[in-house]
Amino acid sequence: MGFLSFSRKYTWYVLVVFALLLAALGSYFRSFELYELQTFDWRCQLRGPRPVSSEIILIDIWNDSLKELGAWPFDREYHANLIQVLEQSGAKAVLFDILFADPREHDQAVIDAAKKAQNIYFAFAFADPKRRKNIFTATRLESDLVPGYRQAAKGVGFVNAKADIDGKRRRTVPVISFEGKNYFQLAFRAAADLVGQGEESIIFKPGQCIELSPAHRIPLDEDSCFIITYAGSWETTFQHYSYLDVIYSYAQAAEGRKPRIDLNLLKGKICIVGLTSQGSHDTSPIPIQSVYPMVGSYANILNDILQRDFIHRASRGINLALLVLVGFLINRISAGFKPARALLGALSVMSFFAVVSVILFCTAGWWIDLFYPMVVFAALYASTTLSRVLLEMKKRELIESELKIASQIQKSFLPESMPQVKGLSIAVHFRPAKAVGGDLYSFVNLAPEGKIGVMVGDVSGKGTPAALFMAKTVSEFKFSARDRQEPAGALEQVNNAIASETTGGLFVTMSYAIFDLVDKKMMLSNGGHLPVAAVSISGVSQLLSAEEGMPIGVMEGVAFANSTYPLHAGDAFAFYSDGVSEARNRRKEEYDVQRLQKVLAIGRSETAENIAKRVVEDLDQFMGKAEQHDDITLIIVKIDEAI
């Protein structure tokens, strides 16, 4: 038995450790990442628009440009013209989200214009870069620049896009290693010149940060990706200018006409040029908008750097530490408080964790994992509560098993069969409210033949303590009443025996009657119990009780009185506990003694057993589906016709 107990305990510990290890691995490997990304999106939407730099503008190749200038890709002379216009307008920097990968007519014009402007950034793309540890590496180029473009540009950067598992663009790869050298994403390359000291001064710390300058430290996540803070919707965040309008405005101004736009507005601006027409393949969903052009990502990256508005995702270690800390707290609350308080406490801790996570994100840009911890916390509370329920069920089963034994023991103190006395019949109905009860009764055969004592009692209180006190009282009563010919003396002796000992505040009411069929009389003594209901063969009802007597066990030396009543053939007597007279229905009405007397009167001509059955049926009908709150004891004594 000891080995089995040890084995079960060992198995339980193994299961607990396995569950904790599984939860820790789930946190570390970011299980349910898809749902965590959704909570990230909700937080982005909740905190609303972000600060926007007025320096950043977008020059859109929109439907109007395609309609006027022809199908895409344009004649590159237009790009050369755009560079010249922006250079003469005083633009600070120009980023082309356009791949100049195939040689075309007028490439030289673009190269010459870029050399003259000295602030142009061109794009290229790698072929399927892969992450190795926390560094992205490429083995070949997919779209390289036409010869001459690199030399003419202020800088070049790749435009490889990165989407999360749900297809949304929340992050970008800022650095890709190729042939032993680090290359930078287009927006980061431009930022190195705008806020730093150029490409050569960039410090890249994989999985930690990129330092453009001592004052510009850009955080990266553990995958060496930059989490983009989208400042707002595409339409309302940055200033947009039409590619076509910029070119036409310059031509109109040169001809002395009023331009479509004031080109002086472009002075000192960081211009990002890209294809944004309807149906463009260069769009995807982002956290705050379902369709967003890729060129807008570069604008947001530059804005994040200029505004120093970054999102920091907590490391796996920090998330795991928070999971363990808060999980331990929820476990202690769930295990240490009552169910209602445990639920309220667990919900409070979980709500506090969620609110703090949202506040930290909205105010400081700290992204703490939310979905997985909440799942674990809920599962932890449920498992802890279930364990408590199972433990309580096991305890209850043990208690119920013990109560069954106690019930059997208690019944052994009560008469197993009715005494057989010529000229008198007895019937008993006993129904405890719980497994064990505090009601008691007993019969005493007295000499000479034809005498019998009938006792009924009710212990104050219910349950196991009352049952134990009942057993003691029955034993004392049997000893005290065995040789006594009058009931008052028996009650005095049992009272002194019980009152002399500590009873834990319990006492018992008791009514004891001795039926003498030879002298045709009943002698009754009452110790604070209910009166005996009596009905004659003619239907006359009365309540019989002794004048003196207090409950048994309250104090020693109490005197009890005897009252004598004549017996006649056909008389019926009902000894009962307050579980009968005070039984209630669902309307809180009491059964009361008067109703008991009416039932006795109706069944007075029947046998004791039939009278008891009639009373019980009427009592059950009265109570209906109401719960039984007290022990029910009923003893019917019927004087036979032949007395």
C-alpha positions as CSV (number, residue, x, y, z in Angstrom):
1,M,0.0,0.0,0.0
2,G,2.8,2.4,0.9
3,F,4.6,1.6,-2.4
4,L,1.4,2.4,-4.4
5,S,1.0,5.7,-2.5
6,F,4.6,6.6,-3.3
7,S,4.2,5.6,-6.9
8,R,1.1,7.7,-7.4
9,K,2.8,10.7,-5.7
10,Y,5.9,10.2,-7.9
11,T,3.7,10.0,-11.0
12,W,1.9,13.2,-10.0
13,Y,5.1,15.1,-9.5
14,V,6.3,13.9,-12.9
15,L,3.1,15.1,-14.6
16,V,3.4,18.5,-12.9
17,V,7.0,18.9,-13.9
18,F,6.2,17.9,-17.5
19,A,3.3,20.4,-17.7
20,L,5.5,23.2,-16.4
21,L,8.3,22.3,-18.8
22,L,5.7,22.2,-21.7
23,A,4.4,25.6,-20.7
24,A,8.0,27.0,-20.5
25,L,8.8,25.5,-24.0
26,G,5.6,27.0,-25.4
27,S,6.7,30.4,-24.1
28,Y,10.2,30.1,-25.4
29,F,9.3,28.8,-28.8
30,R,6.4,31.3,-29.0
31,S,3.5,28.9,-29.5
32,F,0.3,30.6,-30.8
33,E,2.5,33.2,-32.4
34,L,-0.2,33.9,-34.9
35,Y,-2.6,34.9,-32.1
36,E,0.1,36.9,-30.4
37,L,0.6,38.9,-33.6
38,Q,-3.1,39.6,-33.6
39,T,-2.9,41.1,-30.1
40,F,0.0,43.2,-31.3
41,D,-2.2,44.5,-34.1
42,W,-5.0,45.4,-31.6
43,R,-2.5,47.2,-29.4
44,C,-1.3,49.2,-32.5
45,Q,-4.8,50.1,-33.3
46,L,-5.6,51.0,-29.7
47,R,-2.7,53.5,-29.3
48,G,-3.7,55.4,-32.5
49,P,-1.7,57.7,-34.7
50,R,2.0,58.3,-34.0
51,P,4.1,61.5,-34.3
52,V,5.1,62.1,-38.0
53,S,8.1,64.0,-39.3
54,S,7.2,66.8,-41.7
55,E,10.4,66.1,-43.7
56,I,9.1,62.8,-45.2
57,I,7.0,63.0,-48.3
58,L,5.8,60.3,-50.8
59,I,5.9,60.8,-54.5
60,D,3.3,58.4,-55.8
61,I,3.3,56.7,-59.2
62,W,-0.5,56.6,-59.1
63,N,-3.1,55.9,-61.8
64,D,-2.9,59.5,-63.2
65,S,0.8,59.0,-63.9
66,L,0.2,55.8,-65.7
67,K,-2.6,57.3,-67.7
68,E,-0.5,60.3,-68.9
69,L,3.0,58.8,-69.1
70,G,2.2,55.3,-70.4
71,A,2.3,51.8,-69.1
72,W,4.7,50.7,-66.4
73,P,7.7,50.7,-66.5
74,F,8.1,54.3,-67.7
75,D,10.7,55.6,-70.0
76,R,13.6,56.3,-67.7
77,E,13.9,59.8,-69.1
78,Y,11.0,60.7,-66.8
79,H,13.0,59.5,-63.8
80,A,15.9,61.6,-64.9
81,N,13.6,64.6,-65.1
82,L,12.2,63.9,-61.7
83,I,15.7,63.8,-60.2
84,Q,16.5,67.1,-61.8
85,V,13.3,68.7,-60.6
86,L,13.8,67.5,-57.0
87,E,17.5,68.6,-57.1
88,Q,16.6,72.1,-58.2
89,S,13.7,72.2,-55.7
90,G,16.2,71.5,-52.8
91,A,15.1,68.1,-51.7
92,K,17.3,66.7,-49.0
93,A,17.2,63.0,-50.2
94,V,15.5,60.9,-52.8
95,L,14.8,57.2,-52.3
96,F,13.7,55.2,-55.4
97,D,11.6,52.1,-54.5
98,I,12.1,51.1,-58.1
99,L,14.4,48.4,-59.4
100,F,16.7,49.5,-62.2
101,A,17.8,46.0,-63.0
102,D,17.6,45.8,-66.8
103,P,19.4,48.2,-69.1
104,R,17.1,50.6,-70.9
105,E,17.2,53.7,-73.0
106,H,18.0,56.9,-71.1
107,D,19.8,55.0,-68.3
108,Q,22.7,57.4,-68.7
109,A,20.4,60.4,-68.2
110,V,19.3,58.9,-64.9
111,I,23.0,58.2,-63.9
112,D,24.0,61.8,-64.8
113,A,21.2,63.3,-62.9
114,A,22.0,61.2,-59.8
115,K,25.6,62.2,-60.0
116,K,24.7,65.8,-60.1
117,A,22.1,65.6,-57.3
118,Q,24.4,63.6,-55.0
119,N,21.4,62.6,-52.8
120,I,19.9,59.8,-54.6
121,Y,19.4,56.3,-53.2
122,F,18.7,53.3,-55.5
123,A,17.3,49.9,-54.7
124,F,18.3,46.3,-55.5
125,A,17.1,42.9,-54.2
126,F,18.7,39.7,-53.0
127,A,17.4,36.2,-53.9
128,D,15.7,34.4,-51.0
129,P,17.9,35.4,-48.0
130,K,17.9,32.9,-45.1
131,R,18.3,33.5,-41.4
132,R,21.2,31.6,-39.9
133,K,21.1,32.1,-36.1
134,N,20.2,35.8,-36.0
135,I,21.9,37.0,-39.2
136,F,20.2,37.0,-42.6
137,T,22.4,35.8,-45.4
138,A,22.0,35.7,-49.1
139,T,24.0,33.7,-51.7
140,R,23.0,35.6,-54.8
141,L,21.4,38.8,-56.1
142,E,18.0,38.7,-57.7
143,S,17.8,42.2,-59.1
144,D,21.1,44.1,-59.3
145,L,21.5,47.6,-60.5
146,V,22.5,48.5,-64.1
147,P,26.2,49.4,-64.2
148,G,26.7,53.0,-63.3
149,Y,23.8,53.4,-60.9
150,R,25.8,52.3,-57.8
151,Q,28.6,54.8,-58.6
152,A,26.2,57.6,-59.3
153,A,24.1,57.1,-56.2
154,K,24.6,58.6,-52.7
155,G,23.9,55.1,-51.5
156,V,22.1,51.8,-52.4
157,G,20.0,49.5,-50.3
158,F,18.0,46.3,-50.7
159,V,14.2,46.2,-50.8
160,N,13.5,42.7,-49.8
161,A,10.2,42.5,-48.0
162,K,9.5,40.3,-44.9
163,A,6.0,39.2,-44.0
164,D,5.0,37.4,-40.8
165,I,3.2,34.0,-40.8
166,D,-0.2,35.7,-41.5
167,G,1.1,37.7,-44.4
168,K,1.2,41.0,-42.7
169,R,4.3,43.2,-42.8
170,R,5.2,44.2,-39.2
171,R,8.9,43.8,-39.5
172,T,11.7,44.3,-41.9
173,V,15.2,42.9,-42.3
174,P,17.6,45.8,-41.9
175,V,20.9,43.9,-42.7
176,I,21.7,41.1,-45.1
177,S,25.1,39.5,-45.3
178,F,26.4,38.8,-48.8
179,E,29.8,37.6,-49.7
180,G,31.2,38.6,-46.3
181,K,29.8,42.1,-46.3
182,N,26.8,43.6,-44.6
183,Y,24.3,45.4,-46.9
184,F,21.5,47.6,-45.5
185,Q,17.9,48.0,-46.3
186,L,17.1,51.1,-48.4
187,A,15.6,53.2,-45.6
188,F,18.3,52.3,-43.1
189,R,21.0,53.1,-45.7
190,A,19.5,56.6,-46.2
191,A,19.1,57.1,-42.5
192,A,22.8,56.3,-42.0
193,D,23.6,59.5,-43.9
194,L,20.6,61.6,-42.6
195,V,21.2,61.1,-38.9
196,G,24.5,59.2,-38.7
197,Q,27.9,59.4,-40.2
198,G,27.5,57.3,-43.2
199,E,27.4,53.6,-44.0
200,E,30.9,52.9,-42.8
201,S,30.1,54.1,-39.3
202,I,27.1,51.8,-38.8
203,I,27.5,49.3,-35.9
204,F,25.4,46.2,-36.3
205,K,24.8,44.0,-33.2
206,P,22.8,41.0,-34.3
207,G,19.8,40.3,-32.2
208,Q,20.2,43.6,-30.3
209,C,20.5,46.9,-32.2
210,I,21.9,49.0,-35.0
211,E,23.8,52.1,-34.0
212,L,23.7,54.8,-36.7
213,S,25.4,57.2,-34.3
214,P,25.8,57.4,-30.5
215,A,22.4,59.2,-30.4
216,H,20.6,56.9,-32.7
217,R,20.5,53.3,-31.4
218,I,17.8,51.3,-33.2
219,P,16.4,48.2,-31.4
220,L,16.2,44.9,-33.1
221,D,14.3,41.8,-32.1
222,E,16.0,38.5,-31.4
223,D,15.7,37.6,-35.1
224,S,17.7,40.8,-36.0
225,C,14.5,42.3,-37.5
226,F,13.3,45.8,-37.0
227,I,9.7,46.1,-35.8
228,I,8.0,48.9,-37.8
229,T,5.9,51.5,-36.0
230,Y,3.3,52.5,-38.5
231,A,2.3,56.1,-37.8
232,G,-1.1,55.9,-39.3
233,S,-3.1,55.1,-42.4
234,W,-1.7,55.4,-45.9
235,E,-4.0,58.2,-46.9
236,T,-3.7,60.5,-43.9
237,T,-0.2,60.1,-42.4
238,F,2.4,61.4,-44.8
239,Q,2.2,64.2,-47.4
240,H,1.6,62.7,-50.9
241,Y,2.5,64.2,-54.2
242,S,1.8,62.9,-57.6
243,Y,4.8,61.8,-59.7
244,L,3.1,63.4,-62.7
245,D,2.3,66.6,-60.9
246,V,5.9,67.1,-59.8
247,I,7.2,66.8,-63.4
248,Y,4.4,68.8,-64.9
249,S,4.7,71.6,-62.3
250,Y,8.4,72.1,-63.2
251,A,7.5,72.3,-66.9
252,Q,4.6,74.7,-66.2
253,A,6.8,76.9,-64.1
254,A,9.5,77.0,-66.8
255,E,6.8,78.1,-69.3
256,G,5.7,80.9,-66.9
257,R,2.4,79.2,-66.1
258,K,1.0,78.5,-62.7
259,P,2.3,75.0,-61.6
260,R,0.0,72.3,-60.2
261,I,2.0,72.3,-57.0
262,D,4.4,74.7,-55.4
263,L,7.8,73.0,-55.9
264,N,9.2,75.1,-53.0
265,L,7.3,72.8,-50.7
266,L,9.8,70.0,-51.6
267,K,12.7,71.9,-50.2
268,G,14.5,70.0,-47.4
269,K,12.2,67.0,-47.9
270,I,13.1,63.3,-47.9
271,C,11.3,62.1,-51.0
272,I,10.4,58.5,-51.4
273,V,9.4,57.5,-54.9
274,G,7.4,54.3,-55.6
275,L,4.6,52.6,-57.5
276,T,1.3,52.9,-55.7
277,S,-1.3,52.5,-58.5
278,Q,-4.4,50.3,-58.0
279,G,-3.7,46.7,-58.5
280,S,0.0,47.0,-57.9
281,H,1.6,43.8,-56.6
282,D,3.6,45.9,-54.2
283,T,0.9,46.1,-51.5
284,S,0.1,44.0,-48.4
285,P,-1.7,44.2,-45.1
286,I,-0.1,45.8,-42.0
287,P,-1.3,45.9,-38.4
288,I,-3.5,49.0,-38.9
289,Q,-4.6,48.7,-42.5
290,S,-5.6,45.8,-44.8
291,V,-4.0,47.2,-48.0
292,Y,-0.8,49.3,-47.7
293,P,1.8,50.0,-50.4
294,M,5.3,48.7,-49.7
295,V,6.8,52.2,-50.3
296,G,5.0,53.4,-47.2
297,S,7.0,51.0,-45.1
298,Y,10.2,52.9,-46.0
299,A,8.5,56.1,-45.0
300,N,7.5,54.7,-41.6
301,I,11.0,53.3,-41.0
302,L,12.6,56.6,-41.7
303,N,9.9,58.3,-39.5
304,D,10.6,55.8,-36.7
305,I,14.3,56.7,-36.8
306,L,13.8,60.4,-37.0
307,Q,11.2,60.4,-34.2
308,R,13.0,57.7,-32.2
309,D,9.6,56.0,-32.0
310,F,10.5,52.3,-31.6
311,I,8.9,49.1,-30.6
312,H,10.9,46.9,-28.3
313,R,9.8,43.2,-28.1
314,A,10.6,41.6,-24.8
315,S,13.1,38.7,-25.1
316,R,12.0,35.1,-24.7
317,G,13.8,35.1,-21.4
318,I,11.9,38.1,-20.1
319,N,8.5,36.7,-21.3
320,L,9.3,33.4,-19.7
321,A,10.2,35.1,-16.4
322,L,7.0,37.0,-16.4
323,L,5.1,33.8,-17.2
324,V,6.6,32.0,-14.2
325,L,6.2,35.0,-11.8
326,V,2.5,35.7,-12.6
327,G,1.7,32.0,-13.0
328,F,3.1,31.3,-9.5
329,L,0.9,34.2,-8.1
330,I,-2.2,32.8,-9.8
331,N,-1.5,29.3,-8.6
332,R,-1.1,30.6,-5.0
333,I,-4.4,32.5,-5.3
334,S,-6.2,29.6,-6.9
335,A,-5.0,27.2,-4.3
336,G,-5.1,29.4,-1.2
337,F,-8.5,31.1,-1.4
338,K,-12.1,30.0,-1.4
339,P,-13.5,29.4,-4.9
340,A,-15.3,32.7,-5.3
341,R,-12.3,34.7,-4.1
342,A,-9.9,32.5,-6.0
343,L,-11.8,33.3,-9.2
344,L,-11.9,37.0,-8.5
345,G,-8.3,37.0,-7.6
346,A,-7.1,35.1,-10.7
347,L,-9.2,37.4,-12.9
348,S,-7.8,40.4,-11.2
349,V,-4.2,39.3,-11.7
350,M,-4.9,38.4,-15.3
351,S,-6.6,41.7,-16.0
352,F,-3.8,43.6,-14.3
353,F,-1.2,41.8,-16.5
354,A,-3.2,42.5,-19.6
355,V,-3.7,46.2,-18.8
356,V,-0.1,46.7,-17.8
357,S,1.0,45.1,-21.1
358,V,-1.3,47.4,-23.1
359,I,-0.1,50.5,-21.2
360,L,3.5,49.6,-21.6
361,F,3.0,49.2,-25.3
362,C,1.0,52.4,-25.8
363,T,3.3,54.6,-23.7
364,A,6.8,53.1,-24.1
365,G,6.5,50.8,-27.1
366,W,7.2,47.7,-25.1
367,W,5.7,44.6,-26.6
368,I,5.2,41.9,-23.9
369,D,3.7,38.6,-25.1
370,L,0.0,38.6,-24.1
371,F,-1.9,35.8,-25.8
372,Y,0.1,32.8,-24.7
373,P,0.5,33.9,-21.1
374,M,-3.2,34.5,-20.8
375,V,-3.9,31.0,-22.2
376,V,-1.4,29.5,-19.7
377,F,-2.8,31.6,-16.8
378,A,-6.4,30.5,-17.6
379,A,-5.2,26.9,-17.9
380,L,-3.3,27.1,-14.7
381,Y,-6.3,28.5,-12.8
382,A,-8.5,25.8,-14.3
383,S,-6.1,23.0,-13.5
384,T,-5.5,24.2,-9.9
385,T,-9.2,24.6,-9.4
386,L,-9.9,21.2,-10.9
387,S,-7.2,19.7,-8.6
388,R,-8.9,21.3,-5.6
389,V,-12.3,19.9,-6.8
390,L,-10.9,16.4,-7.2
391,L,-9.2,16.6,-3.8
392,E,-12.4,17.8,-2.2
393,M,-14.4,15.1,-4.0
394,K,-11.9,12.5,-2.6
395,K,-12.2,14.0,0.9
396,R,-16.0,14.0,0.5
397,E,-16.0,10.4,-0.6
398,L,-13.9,9.5,2.4
399,I,-16.2,11.5,4.7
400,E,-19.3,9.8,3.1
401,S,-17.7,6.4,3.6
402,E,-17.0,7.2,7.2
403,L,-20.5,8.6,7.6
404,K,-22.0,5.4,6.3
405,I,-20.1,3.5,8.9
406,A,-21.1,6.0,11.5
407,S,-24.7,5.7,10.4
408,Q,-24.6,1.9,10.8
409,I,-23.0,2.3,14.2
410,Q,-25.7,4.9,15.2
411,K,-28.5,2.5,14.1
412,S,-27.0,-0.2,16.3
413,F,-27.8,2.0,19.3
414,L,-31.5,2.1,18.2
415,P,-33.9,-0.8,18.6
416,E,-33.7,-3.3,15.7
417,S,-37.2,-4.5,16.1
418,M,-40.4,-3.5,17.9
419,P,-41.1,-5.0,21.4
420,Q,-43.9,-7.5,21.6
421,V,-46.3,-6.6,24.4
422,K,-49.7,-8.2,24.6
423,G,-52.5,-5.6,24.2
424,L,-50.2,-3.0,22.7
425,S,-48.6,-2.4,19.2
426,I,-45.8,0.0,18.3
427,A,-44.6,1.4,14.9
428,V,-41.6,3.6,14.3
429,H,-40.5,5.9,11.5
430,F,-36.9,7.3,11.7
431,R,-35.4,9.4,8.9
432,P,-32.2,11.4,9.7
433,A,-31.7,14.7,7.8
434,K,-28.1,13.7,7.1
435,A,-26.2,10.4,7.1
436,V,-26.2,10.5,10.9
437,G,-28.7,12.4,13.1
438,G,-29.4,13.6,16.6
439,D,-32.8,12.0,17.2
440,L,-33.0,9.0,19.5
441,Y,-35.6,6.6,20.8
442,S,-35.6,3.4,22.9
443,F,-37.9,0.8,24.4
444,V,-37.5,-0.7,27.9
445,N,-39.2,-3.9,28.9
446,L,-40.0,-3.7,32.6
447,A,-41.1,-6.2,35.2
448,P,-43.7,-7.4,35.9
449,E,-45.0,-8.4,32.5
450,G,-47.2,-5.9,30.8
451,K,-45.0,-2.9,31.4
452,I,-43.0,-1.2,28.7
453,G,-41.1,2.1,28.6
454,V,-41.1,4.3,25.4
455,M,-38.6,7.1,25.1
456,V,-38.0,9.6,22.3
457,G,-35.4,12.4,22.3
458,D,-33.8,15.1,20.2
459,V,-30.2,16.3,20.6
460,S,-29.5,20.0,20.0
461,G,-27.5,20.3,16.8
462,K,-27.1,18.0,13.9
463,G,-24.5,15.9,12.1
464,T,-21.7,13.9,13.6
465,P,-21.4,15.7,17.0
466,A,-25.1,15.2,17.6
467,A,-24.9,11.6,16.6
468,L,-22.0,10.9,19.1
469,F,-23.9,12.7,21.8
470,M,-27.0,10.7,20.9
471,A,-25.1,7.4,21.2
472,K,-23.9,8.4,24.7
473,T,-27.4,9.5,25.8
474,V,-29.0,6.2,24.6
475,S,-26.4,4.2,26.6
476,E,-26.9,6.3,29.7
477,F,-30.7,6.1,29.3
478,K,-30.7,2.3,29.0
479,F,-28.6,2.0,32.1
480,S,-30.7,4.5,34.1
481,A,-34.2,3.1,33.1
482,R,-33.7,-0.6,33.3
483,D,-34.9,-1.1,36.9
484,R,-37.0,2.1,37.4
485,Q,-40.8,1.8,37.6
486,E,-41.4,5.5,37.2
487,P,-40.0,7.7,34.4
488,A,-39.1,10.8,36.4
489,G,-36.4,8.9,38.3
490,A,-34.9,7.6,35.1
491,L,-34.7,11.1,33.6
492,E,-33.1,12.4,36.8
493,Q,-30.4,9.8,36.7
494,V,-29.6,10.1,33.0
495,N,-29.5,13.9,33.4
496,N,-27.1,13.8,36.3
497,A,-24.8,11.3,34.5
498,I,-24.6,13.5,31.3
499,A,-24.5,16.9,33.0
500,S,-21.6,15.9,35.2
501,E,-19.4,15.5,32.1
502,T,-18.4,18.0,29.4
503,T,-20.8,17.9,26.5
504,G,-19.5,20.7,24.3
505,G,-22.6,22.7,24.9
506,L,-24.9,20.0,23.6
507,F,-28.1,18.9,25.4
508,V,-31.0,16.6,24.6
509,T,-34.8,17.0,25.1
510,M,-36.4,13.8,26.1
511,S,-39.9,12.4,26.7
512,Y,-40.3,9.1,28.5
513,A,-43.5,7.2,29.2
514,I,-44.2,3.9,30.9
515,F,-47.2,2.0,29.7
516,D,-48.8,-0.3,32.4
517,L,-51.3,-2.5,30.7
518,V,-52.1,-4.3,34.0
519,D,-53.2,-1.2,35.9
520,K,-54.3,0.5,32.6
521,K,-52.4,3.7,33.0
522,M,-49.5,5.6,31.4
523,M,-47.0,7.5,33.5
524,L,-45.2,10.3,31.6
525,S,-42.2,12.5,32.4
526,N,-40.8,15.2,30.1
527,G,-37.4,16.7,29.8
528,G,-38.1,19.7,27.7
529,H,-39.5,17.7,24.8
530,L,-42.6,18.1,22.8
531,P,-45.9,16.9,24.2
532,V,-47.3,13.5,23.3
533,A,-50.3,13.6,20.9
534,A,-53.1,11.3,22.0
535,V,-56.4,10.4,20.5
536,S,-59.1,8.2,21.9
537,I,-61.2,5.7,20.0
538,S,-64.0,8.2,20.0
539,G,-61.8,10.8,18.3
540,V,-61.0,13.1,21.2
541,S,-57.5,14.5,20.8
542,Q,-55.2,16.0,23.5
543,L,-51.6,16.9,24.1
544,L,-50.0,15.2,27.1
545,S,-47.0,16.5,29.0
546,A,-45.5,16.6,32.5
547,E,-45.5,19.8,34.4
548,E,-41.8,20.1,35.2
549,G,-38.6,19.2,33.5
550,M,-35.8,20.9,31.6
551,P,-33.6,19.5,28.8
552,I,-31.2,16.7,29.8
553,G,-27.6,17.6,30.3
554,V,-27.9,21.3,31.0
555,M,-27.3,21.1,34.8
556,E,-27.2,18.5,37.6
557,G,-29.8,18.0,40.3
558,V,-32.8,18.9,38.2
559,A,-36.2,17.5,39.4
560,F,-38.6,15.9,36.9
561,A,-42.3,15.2,37.5
562,N,-44.5,12.3,36.7
563,S,-48.0,12.7,35.1
564,T,-50.4,9.8,35.0
565,Y,-53.1,9.2,32.3
566,P,-55.6,6.3,32.1
567,L,-55.4,3.9,29.2
568,H,-58.5,2.8,27.2
569,A,-58.9,0.3,24.5
570,G,-58.3,2.0,21.1
571,D,-56.2,4.9,22.4
572,A,-53.4,6.0,20.1
573,F,-50.3,8.0,21.1
574,A,-47.8,9.8,18.9
575,F,-44.2,10.5,20.2
576,Y,-42.3,12.7,17.8
577,S,-39.4,15.0,17.3
578,D,-39.6,18.6,16.0
579,G,-38.6,17.3,12.6
580,V,-42.3,16.3,12.3
581,S,-44.0,19.3,13.8
582,E,-41.7,21.9,12.4
583,A,-41.3,20.3,8.9
584,R,-41.6,23.0,6.2
585,N,-42.8,23.1,2.6
586,R,-41.4,25.3,-0.1
587,R,-43.7,28.2,1.1
588,K,-42.0,28.0,4.5
589,E,-45.2,26.8,6.2
590,E,-44.9,24.4,9.2
591,Y,-46.6,21.1,9.4
592,D,-47.5,21.8,13.1
593,V,-49.0,19.5,15.8
594,Q,-52.6,20.3,15.0
595,R,-52.3,18.7,11.6
596,L,-50.6,15.6,13.2
597,Q,-53.6,15.3,15.6
598,K,-56.0,15.4,12.7
599,V,-54.3,12.6,10.9
600,L,-54.2,10.6,14.1
601,A,-57.9,11.1,14.5
602,I,-58.6,10.0,11.0
603,G,-56.6,6.8,11.3
604,R,-57.4,6.0,15.0
605,S,-59.2,2.8,14.2
606,E,-56.3,1.4,12.2
607,T,-53.2,-0.4,13.5
608,A,-50.1,1.4,14.8
609,E,-48.2,0.6,11.6
610,N,-51.0,1.9,9.3
611,I,-51.3,5.1,11.4
612,A,-47.6,5.7,11.2
613,K,-47.7,5.1,7.4
614,R,-50.6,7.6,7.1
615,V,-48.8,10.3,9.0
616,V,-45.6,9.8,7.0
617,E,-47.5,10.0,3.7
618,D,-49.3,13.2,4.8
619,L,-46.0,14.7,6.0
620,D,-44.2,13.9,2.7
621,Q,-47.2,15.3,0.7
622,F,-47.0,18.5,2.8
623,M,-43.3,18.9,2.3
624,G,-43.3,18.2,-1.4
625,K,-39.9,18.9,-2.9
626,A,-38.8,21.0,0.0
627,E,-35.5,19.9,1.6
628,Q,-35.6,18.1,4.9
629,H,-33.8,20.3,7.4
630,D,-34.1,18.2,10.6
631,D,-34.3,14.6,11.7
632,I,-37.7,13.0,11.6
633,T,-38.7,10.5,14.4
634,L,-42.3,9.2,14.8
635,I,-43.4,6.5,17.3
636,I,-47.0,5.4,17.3
637,V,-48.3,3.4,20.3
638,K,-51.7,1.8,19.9
639,I,-53.7,0.2,22.7
640,D,-55.5,-2.8,21.4
641,E,-59.2,-3.3,21.6
642,A,-58.8,-6.3,23.9
643,I,-57.1,-4.5,26.8
